[in-house]
Amino acid sequence: MHVPDGFIDAPVSLGTGAVAAASVAVCLRGARRELSDAQGTDRTAPLAGLVAAFVFAVQMLNFPVAAGTSGHLLGGALAAILVGPYTGVLCISVVLLMQGVLFADGGLTALGVNITDMAVVTTVVAYAVFRLLVKVLPRRRRAVPAAAFAAALVSVPAAACAFTLVYALGGTTDVPLGQVFSAMVGVHVLIGIGEAVITALTVSAVMAVRPDLVHGARGLARPLELRTADGQVTTATPATAPAPAATPRRSVRPLLAGGIAAAVVLAGFVSYYASTSPDGLEKVAHDKGIDRTTKEHAAKDSPLADYQVADVSDARLSGGLAGVIGVGATLAAGTGVFLVVRRRDRAADRATDRSADRSPDPAGTA
């Protein structure tokens, strides 16, 4: 659903750019706390960078949804559930920036539109649905993938509705709004099913190995079962359950290594077999005539434009190399951003502590 240059006029593009910038600023502040784990260490920041790289890789895997139409992961729901809604918006924003600058995917003047639509709307809607369902469903960890499925399913047509609204405000063609709305929502409901499956499977996989690192699973635990001497099993209440022992800190390196390997394989090898049909927005834009005003991408001469490495004649090798480079660039950019955000928060905490230490104690000044 990457909006190219020319679909939306300049005033609305500037307006959505302002919305995107304000949203990113808010999320930079909100992400500081989300990037803390139970021990207050920085190990969640590399995980957020991995989520951004993984979303980049999976977005290269277009899957067929209808005759001549494909879809791909948007990733807002997945990122929000794994690392939190504020950090999730930043993850998708990093992906969109890398795609626009390096791969000429999504217009540069439309970057604000894409961040508002694909990062902000999908993440906010998905996380709101997810939290509502987690409260309604039984408080078990197995409820997390089910809630993730529904949240992802809803987030994609929500993004389609958001694009329709932006088009209504600043579309550069005279296509009737009702036609755009029905076509966009119809095809993106189908794409949402694929998004939901990918999101639920990925969340389930992470939950299976490291549920303590899944932001959406915090506070959810299986009730403690106590077996009596006669063999009966009872569920312990908070009042009767013994105090939990200190949990030793576990390294995140195996998860990071496995996630990076998966992203490299998906982007470098599996992406060659992705559907070549236009995605939902491209198909609707072509069928309805919205693409008549498309402008050339400012980064069309990039050595990685269209996910191909310049001067590499073999299409399979060229696309694979571009995918691996994209995973590495997104991982580096994302991890760097999140480490800086997290460390700024720790520095602010230390400054607050020093200020509190210097403050006079009213009780001790008698």
ROMARVO-168706 format. One line per field, with one value per residue (C-alpha): residue number from 0; residue in one letter; chain; x, y, z. Coordinates in Angstrom, 2 decimals, decimal comma. Example, Ala and Ser with C-alpha at 12.3 -4.5 7.8 and 13.67 -1.06 7.14 Angstrom:
<nodes>
resi c(0 1) $
resn c(A S) $
chain c(A A) $
east c(12,30 13,67) $
north c(-4,50 -1,06) $
up c(7,80 7,14) $
</nodes>
This chain:
<nodes>
resi c(0 1 2 3 4 5 6 7 8 9 10 11 12 13 14 15 16 17 18 19 20 21 22 23 24 25 26 27 28 29 30 31 32 33 34 35 36 37 38 39 40 41 42 43 44 45 46 47 48 49 50 51 52 53 54 55 56 57 58 59 60 61 62 63 64 65 66 67 68 69 70 71 72 73 74 75 76 77 78 79 80 81 82 83 84 85 86 87 88 89 90 91 92 93 94 95 96 97 98 99 100 101 102 103 104 105 106 107 108 109 110 111 112 113 114 115 116 117 118 119 120 121 122 123 124 125 126 127 128 129 130 131 132 133 134 135 136 137 138 139 140 141 142 143 144 145 146 147 148 149 150 151 152 153 154 155 156 157 158 159 160 161 162 163 164 165 166 167 168 169 170 171 172 173 174 175 176 177 178 179 180 181 182 183 184 185 186 187 188 189 190 191 192 193 194 195 196 197 198 199 200 201 202 203 204 205 206 207 208 209 210 211 212 213 214 215 216 217 218 219 220 221 222 223 224 225 226 227 228 229 230 231 232 233 234 235 236 237 238 239 240 241 242 243 244 245 246 247 248 249 250 251 252 253 254 255 256 257 258 259 260 261 262 263 264 265 266 267 268 269 270 271 272 273 274 275 276 277 278 279 280 281 282 283 284 285 286 287 288 289 290 291 292 293 294 295 296 297 298 299 300 301 302 303 304 305 306 307 308 309 310 311 312 313 314 315 316 317 318 319 320 321 322 323 324 325 326 327 328 329 330 331 332 333 334 335 336 337 338 339 340 341 342 343 344 345 346 347 348 349 350 351 352 353 354 355 356 357 358 359 360 361 362 363 364 365) $
resn c(M H V P D G F I D A P V S L G T G A V A A A S V A V C L R G A R R E L S D A Q G T D R T A P L A G L V A A F V F A V Q M L N F P V A A G T S G H L L G G A L A A I L V G P Y T G V L C I S V V L L M Q G V L F A D G G L T A L G V N I T D M A V V T T V V A Y A V F R L L V K V L P R R R R A V P A A A F A A A L V S V P A A A C A F T L V Y A L G G T T D V P L G Q V F S A M V G V H V L I G I G E A V I T A L T V S A V M A V R P D L V H G A R G L A R P L E L R T A D G Q V T T A T P A T A P A P A A T P R R S V R P L L A G G I A A A V V L A G F V S Y Y A S T S P D G L E K V A H D K G I D R T T K E H A A K D S P L A D Y Q V A D V S D A R L S G G L A G V I G V G A T L A A G T G V F L V V R R R D R A A D R A T D R S A D R S P D P A G T A) $
chain c(A A A A A A A A A A A A A A A A A A A A A A A A A A A A A A A A A A A A A A A A A A A A A A A A A A A A A A A A A A A A A A A A A A A A A A A A A A A A A A A A A A A A A A A A A A A A A A A A A A A A A A A A A A A A A A A A A A A A A A A A A A A A A A A A A A A A A A A A A A A A A A A A A A A A A A A A A A A A A A A A A A A A A A A A A A A A A A A A A A A A A A A A A A A A A A A A A A A A A A A A A A A A A A A A A A A A A A A A A A A A A A A A A A A A A A A A A A A A A A A A A A A A A A A A A A A A A A A A A A A A A A A A A A A A A A A A A A A A A A A A A A A A A A A A A A A A A A A A A A A A A A A A A A A A A A A A A A A A A A A A A A A A A A A A A A A A A A A A A A A A A A A A A A A A A A A A A A A A A A A A A A A A A A) $
east c(0,00 2,95 1,53 3,74 4,40 1,56 -1,47 -2,01 -1,62 1,03 -1,08 -2,45 0,98 2,43 -0,42 0,08 3,81 3,12 0,88 3,57 6,30 4,18 3,32 6,96 7,90 5,26 6,37 10,02 9,01 6,62 9,08 11,60 9,65 8,63 12,29 12,93 12,65 12,07 15,74 15,89 18,54 18,96 18,26 14,81 16,28 18,03 14,78 12,94 15,59 15,07 11,31 11,89 14,25 11,84 8,93 11,09 11,86 8,27 7,00 9,01 6,82 3,74 1,07 -1,82 -5,25 -7,37 -7,01 -4,18 -3,85 -1,41 -0,88 1,94 2,36 1,88 3,35 1,77 -0,05 2,97 5,31 2,89 2,27 5,94 7,53 4,69 2,59 4,98 7,99 5,86 5,12 8,85 9,64 7,31 8,49 12,10 11,04 9,17 12,10 14,54 12,19 11,61 15,22 17,07 14,57 12,34 9,31 6,73 7,08 9,34 6,77 4,23 6,36 4,08 1,05 2,68 3,84 0,44 -1,39 0,88 2,65 0,32 -3,17 -2,39 -0,49 -3,01 -6,03 -4,37 -3,17 -6,53 -8,29 -5,61 -5,85 -9,65 -9,60 -6,94 -9,18 -12,21 -10,53 -9,33 -6,08 -3,86 -0,83 -2,50 -5,01 -2,24 -1,97 -5,77 -6,03 -3,11 -4,94 -8,06 -6,09 -4,07 -7,19 -8,89 -5,82 -5,47 -8,95 -8,56 -5,48 -7,48 -10,14 -7,45 -6,04 -9,54 -9,93 -6,59 -7,56 -10,87 -8,97 -6,19 -6,60 -5,23 -7,73 -11,51 -12,34 -15,59 -14,86 -17,38 -15,56 -12,21 -13,62 -15,38 -12,43 -9,81 -11,71 -12,82 -9,35 -7,73 -10,12 -8,65 -5,11 -5,97 -6,49 -2,93 -1,70 -3,56 -2,10 1,47 1,07 -0,46 2,16 5,04 3,69 3,10 6,68 8,14 5,76 6,92 10,56 10,60 7,16 8,86 9,96 6,49 5,12 1,51 1,94 3,16 1,05 -0,42 0,58 -0,74 -2,27 -0,13 -1,44 -0,85 -1,01 -2,13 -0,95 -4,01 -3,33 -5,90 -4,91 -6,04 -5,38 -3,54 -4,92 -2,60 -3,16 -2,24 0,47 4,05 6,24 7,99 11,70 13,99 14,10 17,64 18,32 18,28 20,28 18,40 21,21 19,68 16,41 18,22 20,37 17,38 15,35 18,14 18,68 14,96 14,84 17,87 16,41 13,03 14,43 17,39 15,85 12,12 11,34 12,25 9,09 6,78 3,80 4,61 1,01 0,37 -0,58 -4,00 -3,38 -1,57 -4,40 -7,12 -5,13 -4,71 -8,30 -9,83 -7,35 -5,82 -2,33 -2,68 -0,93 1,90 5,25 8,71 10,36 13,15 15,30 14,63 18,37 19,27 21,56 18,89 15,79 12,97 14,74 17,42 21,15 22,40 24,84 23,92 22,38 21,03 17,56 17,54 20,94 20,20 16,92 18,40 21,35 19,03 16,88 19,84 21,23 17,81 17,58 21,05 20,38 17,02 18,45 21,32 19,14 16,42 18,74 20,69 17,57 16,19 19,47 19,74 16,13 16,60 19,86 18,41 15,71 18,27 20,24 17,05 16,34 19,82 19,43 16,10 17,67 20,53 18,04 16,03 19,19 20,04 16,54 16,22 14,22 11,39 11,08 14,72 15,08 13,54) $
north c(0,00 2,30 5,55 6,95 10,57 12,28 10,52 13,21 16,95 19,08 20,71 17,39 15,75 18,52 18,12 14,38 15,04 17,25 14,56 11,95 14,14 14,88 11,20 10,16 12,82 11,50 7,91 8,76 9,78 6,89 4,30 5,09 3,12 0,36 -0,29 -1,24 -4,84 -6,02 -5,48 -2,03 -3,10 -2,26 -5,74 -4,81 -2,17 -4,75 -6,73 -3,66 -3,28 -6,92 -6,37 -3,54 -5,71 -8,64 -6,46 -5,18 -8,76 -10,00 -6,98 -8,31 -11,43 -10,45 -13,16 -13,59 -12,57 -12,42 -12,69 -10,36 -8,85 -9,46 -8,21 -7,89 -7,45 -3,93 -4,92 -2,42 -5,06 -7,34 -4,58 -3,18 -6,57 -7,57 -4,32 -1,93 0,60 3,57 1,51 -0,21 3,10 3,84 0,37 0,78 4,37 3,17 0,52 3,06 5,47 2,77 1,65 5,18 6,36 3,21 1,23 3,91 2,21 4,74 8,37 10,74 13,54 10,93 9,74 11,55 9,86 6,44 6,89 8,20 5,40 2,36 3,14 5,25 4,08 0,36 0,34 2,39 0,48 -2,92 -2,29 -0,90 -4,02 -6,25 -4,74 -4,92 -8,60 -9,46 -7,97 -9,93 -13,27 -15,57 -14,24 -16,88 -16,54 -18,56 -15,72 -13,46 -15,05 -15,13 -11,45 -10,71 -12,41 -10,27 -7,07 -7,57 -8,48 -5,21 -3,01 -3,53 -2,35 0,45 1,58 1,35 3,60 6,05 6,20 6,84 9,74 11,23 10,76 12,51 15,49 15,71 13,22 14,48 12,63 12,86 9,24 9,04 8,57 5,73 3,68 4,22 3,30 0,10 -1,11 -0,33 -1,83 -4,89 -5,97 -5,05 -7,20 -10,12 -8,85 -8,52 -12,27 -12,86 -10,17 -11,85 -15,29 -13,97 -11,91 -14,73 -17,26 -14,90 -13,93 -17,61 -18,47 -15,78 -16,69 -20,30 -19,42 -16,07 -14,99 -12,61 -10,43 -10,03 -6,66 -7,70 -10,69 -8,70 -9,44 -12,59 -15,83 -19,33 -19,80 -21,83 -25,39 -27,13 -30,91 -32,20 -35,38 -37,32 -36,35 -33,59 -30,48 -27,06 -23,60 -21,31 -17,85 -14,87 -15,20 -18,91 -19,00 -19,07 -16,07 -16,53 -17,14 -14,67 -15,41 -15,58 -13,24 -15,00 -13,90 -12,57 -13,52 -16,83 -15,08 -12,25 -14,67 -16,76 -13,69 -12,20 -15,53 -15,80 -12,25 -12,87 -16,10 -14,49 -11,38 -13,01 -16,25 -16,68 -13,24 -14,50 -16,64 -13,82 -12,88 -10,38 -9,16 -5,54 -5,06 -3,87 -0,14 -0,52 -2,65 -0,24 2,76 1,17 -0,03 3,29 5,59 7,06 6,31 8,76 11,41 9,25 11,01 9,53 8,65 10,99 7,96 6,09 6,09 4,52 1,48 -0,51 0,87 -1,63 -4,07 -4,87 -4,25 -2,16 -3,85 -7,35 -9,01 -12,14 -11,18 -13,80 -12,81 -9,09 -9,27 -11,48 -9,16 -6,16 -7,92 -8,83 -5,29 -3,93 -6,21 -5,13 -1,43 -1,55 -3,57 -1,12 1,99 0,64 -0,69 2,56 4,66 2,50 2,34 6,13 6,52 4,06 5,56 9,07 7,80 6,30 9,56 11,48 9,09 9,62 13,39 13,17 11,05 13,54 16,41 14,55 13,87 17,58 18,66 19,56 17,20 19,22 16,68 16,99 20,77 21,40) $
up c(0,00 -0,63 -2,03 -4,84 -5,66 -7,54 -6,02 -3,37 -3,90 -2,20 0,56 1,84 1,49 3,65 6,13 6,48 6,74 9,75 11,26 10,68 12,20 15,28 15,67 15,45 18,02 20,44 19,82 20,46 23,97 24,51 23,22 25,97 28,56 26,16 25,40 29,04 30,12 33,66 34,55 32,95 30,43 26,76 25,44 24,11 21,75 19,51 19,46 18,15 15,45 14,54 14,28 11,80 9,72 9,81 8,67 5,81 4,77 4,95 3,01 0,06 0,02 -1,94 -1,76 -4,22 -2,93 -6,10 -9,85 -10,81 -7,33 -4,50 -0,98 1,50 5,22 6,56 9,92 12,29 14,32 14,48 15,63 18,22 19,82 19,91 21,07 21,99 20,06 20,34 19,31 16,68 14,94 14,90 13,51 10,54 10,01 9,76 7,23 5,11 5,20 4,07 1,31 0,04 0,09 -0,94 -3,01 -4,59 -3,03 -1,88 -2,91 -1,01 -1,13 -0,03 2,89 5,33 3,78 4,03 7,63 8,70 6,92 7,23 10,51 12,64 11,63 11,43 14,72 16,69 15,38 15,78 19,31 20,41 19,10 20,61 24,09 24,02 23,10 25,67 28,35 27,13 26,43 29,23 30,69 29,19 26,99 24,27 23,92 22,57 19,08 18,75 19,65 17,31 14,43 14,90 15,43 12,25 10,29 11,25 10,78 7,01 5,90 8,46 6,54 3,32 4,83 5,93 2,41 1,05 3,48 2,42 -1,23 -0,57 0,83 -1,73 -4,57 -7,89 -10,08 -10,46 -9,63 -7,59 -3,91 -3,55 -6,16 -4,46 -1,05 -2,14 -4,22 -1,56 1,36 -0,63 -1,71 1,60 3,58 1,64 2,22 5,91 6,12 4,95 7,35 10,20 9,46 9,24 12,41 14,45 13,33 14,06 17,48 18,29 17,32 19,56 22,38 22,16 22,82 24,64 25,89 28,33 25,40 23,86 24,91 24,41 26,75 29,73 32,77 31,27 32,89 33,23 36,69 39,07 39,57 42,91 43,23 46,62 48,30 47,09 43,46 43,08 41,14 42,27 40,85 43,21 43,85 44,37 48,12 48,25 45,57 46,86 46,11 42,76 42,77 41,08 37,36 35,98 33,13 29,76 26,77 23,77 21,40 20,23 19,37 17,61 15,64 14,63 13,68 11,58 9,83 9,08 7,70 5,48 4,12 3,44 1,77 0,07 -1,21 -0,63 -2,06 -5,53 -5,47 -4,33 -6,46 -9,21 -9,45 -8,41 -4,78 -3,66 -4,03 -7,36 -8,74 -7,61 -8,86 -12,29 -12,60 -11,46 -13,20 -10,05 -11,37 -14,28 -12,20 -10,85 -10,88 -11,26 -7,99 -6,91 -6,04 -9,29 -10,06 -6,73 -7,13 -5,25 -7,00 -7,48 -5,15 -7,72 -7,42 -10,31 -12,74 -11,53 -14,57 -12,90 -11,63 -8,91 -7,54 -7,93 -6,02 -3,32 -2,75 -2,60 -0,03 2,17 1,93 2,88 5,92 7,06 6,52 8,30 11,18 11,63 11,35 13,61 16,30 16,30 16,72 19,52 21,43 21,33 22,48 25,32 26,53 26,48 28,81 31,17 31,13 31,94 34,81 36,24 35,96 37,80 40,53 41,00 41,16 43,80 45,83 45,85 46,88 50,59 52,75 54,37 57,14 58,08 58,12 61,53) $
</nodes>
